[in-house]
Amino acid sequence: MKNILFLTDYAEHTKYIYQYALRIGQHFNAIIHFGHIFPLPSPSVLEDDYGSNIILDPVLDNYLEAQFDLQTEKLKDFAKAQTPKSHQYLIGDFFIRTGNKTQEILDIANGEKTLGNLLSSFFIVNEKI
């Protein structure tokens, strides 16, 4: 085992689960990559003057860019806070993905068997903390 993908939703218990991933990473000298999946916003629907529905996309590109930045910083903060300094060499990359969390995890488990395929399906932020 060379790589571990640790997905988080930032719930309170996540830091305890991460300690298990950290111990596994230490044992196998595996790099831990951090990932987060966040939902896409629902578009707003309005009715125009003729009674037709108009879907207003809430400036999705700007929203996604801001969310990628925000979620990446949260992942970095989590990794730094939960990983002892003596083991920060185990911290790998940070990955952000959008969509339905359950469906995205199932897609990862069912269709992306290799880490290379998995990593290519994430928005990769190749920065260290």
N, C-alpha and C positions, 0 to 999 in steps of 0.2 A: 504494500500500500504506500503510494508516494504522495497522494493528494487526498484531501478531505474537503468536501463542500459543506459548509455549515450555513444553512438557511435560517434566518431569524425573522420574527415578527415583533421583536423588542418587548415581548411580554416579560413580566417580572421573573418568571421561572426560567427564562432563556439563559440567564447567566449561569444557572446551575447545570443546565444541559450542556452548555459550552465547556464546562469544566471536564466533562466526560470526553468531549471531542479533543480537548487540549491534552488530556492524558493519553488518548489513543495516538495523537500526533507525536507526542514525546516518545512513546514506546516504539513507534514505527519510523520516527524521524520524518514524518509526513508534513507537507505544507498544508496549512488550513486556509482555504479560500472562503470568503464571506459573501453571502448572497441575501437579497431581499426581493420579494415580489410585492408590488403595490397595485391596487386596482386602478383601472382607467376611470376617469369621471364620466358620468352619464351626460349625454348631450341634452341641452335644453330644447324643448319643443314649444313653438309658438304658432298661433294661427294668424295668417296674413289677412288682408282686407277682403280677399275672395273666398275665405273659408278653407284654404289649403294649409296643411301643416308645413312649417318651416323648421328645419333642425338647425340650431345654432351650436356650432362647435366652439366650446369655450377657450378659444385660442390655444388649442391642444399642443402645438409645438412648444410654445413658451411654458405652458404648464409642465409638460414632460421634462423639458430641460431643467427647470427649477427643481422638480421632484428628483431627477437623477442626481443633481448636485446635493440636495438636502439629504437624500437617502445615503449617498456615498459618505457624506460627513458623519451621519449617524453610525454607519457601519464602522468607519475608522475610529470614532470615539468609543464604540462598544469594544472593538478589538483591543484598543490600547488600554482601556480601563480593566478589562477582564483577563488580559494576558500579562503575567509577570514579566518584568524587564528581561530577566534571564532567559525567557522563552519567546521573545518577540521575533526571533529569527524564524519561527514557524508561521508567521503571518504572511499570507500570500496576497492575492489580488482581491478586489471587491467587485461584485457583480450585482447589477440591478436588472430586474425583469418586470414587465407590466402584464396585467391581466387578472383573471380569476385565480386566486391562490391554489385552490384545490385542483383545478384543471391544469395549471402550469406544473404543479408537482407531479401529477399523473403523467403529463407529457414527458417530463424529465425522466421519470422512472420507466416509462414504457418505450420511449423512442430514442432516448439519447444515452446509450449504454456506456460510451467511452467519455472520459473527461474532456477530450478534445472536442467532441461533438457538443457536449454540454456547455463548455465554456464559449464556444462560438455562438451559442443561442442566447447568451446573456449580453447585456450592454456591459462591456468590460472597462473598468477604470483601473488602468495599470499603474497605480501609484502606491507607494509605501506611505505609512503614517510617519 
